[in-house]
């Protein structure tokens, strides 16, 4: 899925360029068989983080490099296994108050 999305993002930009290198990326989180993309709202972020806390999960990152005008592409996927600490409800709410969950797959940035 992330490979396809990264490819589609790169293709969308590449078709508008005569030359250059286009980089397309996408990321999702998987936990207990559930795919977690970007949260829709604060409650959705709370649900995602509640699922992740104290559990091992995987972050899938897809990358597509697209060279124009040759239209050569390279697509790669990397998987990172993580375990989130078992944070308290108060810690979870404090994090949600920062708005750092917005626009992040799984509602967090693991960097």
Steps between C-alpha positions, in 0.01 A plus 500: 500500500771755592700406189195564280416828673860626480507408128169678434617814682825509300316431174258786563789747525724340235240527226508879544881529467729488199805405702617441854483256789165452672472340844169351613449357850225349710479351849251288692507330837377143561401367841311178570419474130347848483639755254525846656531797270464865597237570767179671391466694824607506866272210601635287217855583614406399857369163372817435299732588786292290737552203269875564467596567863686212656497300175742409226404643163654555161555817298504442123667772292483497122735703281493557126776677305392604150752643252371718217520498200617137505199394711712253692370419846627334814252396769598372843319418825655497845343359815585622849384303805421712803354460847320793656537538874180431696416868550226610742173662399634833632818469289290416195279807554805723553641378167167558324500857633826568310332434162817314395278207401347691209600377155697204639437136411403326822468844666870527585839575348751241610810695399 
